């Protein structure tokens, strides 16, 4: 920035300010020459380095192993008994009922309890799988929003630096004209208040540039959490067209609740509630199995030795069946079944509430998406071209001494503010598209893009 004062300190300050702006511009050009980090690449790196996904995969595998293990019967019991030994002699041959008995018993599952336990564990594995899918969608959404924030701040920083350089050039020209004028009150040259105004606006833009640098560093540090160190400073390029653009089928679904609900029912959040409802139904069946009898079978072989005369004795074989009759826990089991039924109903109610929330969220984002797109077209086709024409007209009038320089400064700031507002609107449009993709990633296609001529001015 060129000050109105000619002292040594003001010149040194101007040199320092010029060096700062030159550093920003050179950094922007250097970043532009480096290979950029796209949004899709950032998503890929994030999905590859997310420990939560690894944890959910391990948990899914654990549930599947539990499901397989739940189908096995309990281990049989083996018993080896020495029976009916006389206490007077402890002789194996003295008494005919003395024997060495080997027995085995096996308890059978109560009803279909093992099958339902295995099914419940399988449902828990499915719930973990849907949690992975949800985590992937959430991670793609959240990392995309971080990327957009950092890319917007970087683009705004470069844009502001270019405007600041332009304003400094104007200040330098104005300062030379002021020095060449006949005096402060000369009618043929700039006035002192013009120099003060341009100096003040330059300082304001410089403060805005520092604020944008702070925003970029904060957003970039959060984004770098998901990136390898080699890409910590890779430049980001914010394109006009969002990565996700709703297809015609998605747009038509907005007019039909049933079609839109069918799309949203493919969301992992809905699949999670389906798994929870099925798991609650499995709990109901498990509770009902408690009312069924549990059977057991036993078999034993009794070996008897020779009698006192040396004659062989016949061995014994025993077979038996046992049953556990649920006679005294009927009311307890009924209450367990009733509790499981209420839990299933609660999950079904939550599912209905979830569908209402999803429908409301996607309709709101869709409305925002359309309005933001219309606003962008208005900026590109009407507002920014008009601001440019006004800036050029004010400059021409000032060159012919028909306008005050404050009008030039005001037009320059309007151009900067218009560019920044358009950039912020573009970021919000991208964010809305990302949120729509979170609900229906499979329903995207190319829309007719806004022409490059409309984007540029």
Secondary structure, 3 states (H helix, E strand, C coil): CCCCCCCHHHHHHHHHHHHHHHHHHHHHHHHHHCCCCCHHHHHHHHHHCCHHHHHHHHHHHHHHHHHHHHCCCCCCEEEEEEECCCCCCCCCCCCCCCEEEEEEEEECCCCCHHHHHHHHHHHHHHHHHHHHHHHHHHHHHHHHHHHHHHHHHHHHHHHHHHHHHHHHHHHHHHHHHHHHCCCCCCCCCCCHHHHHHHHHHHHHHHHHHHHHHHHHHHHHHHHHCCCCHHHCCCCCCCCCCCCCCECHHHHHHCCCHHHHHHHHCCCHHHHHHHHHHHHHHHHHHHHHHCCCCEEEEEEEEEECCCCCCCCCCCCEEEEEEEEECCCCCHHHHHHHHHHHHHHHHHHHHHHHHHHHHHHHHHHHHHHHHHHHHHHHHHHHHHHHHHHHHHHHHHHHHHHCCCCCHHHHHHHHHHHHHHHHHHHHHHHHHHHHHHHHHHHCCCCECCCCCCCHHHHCC
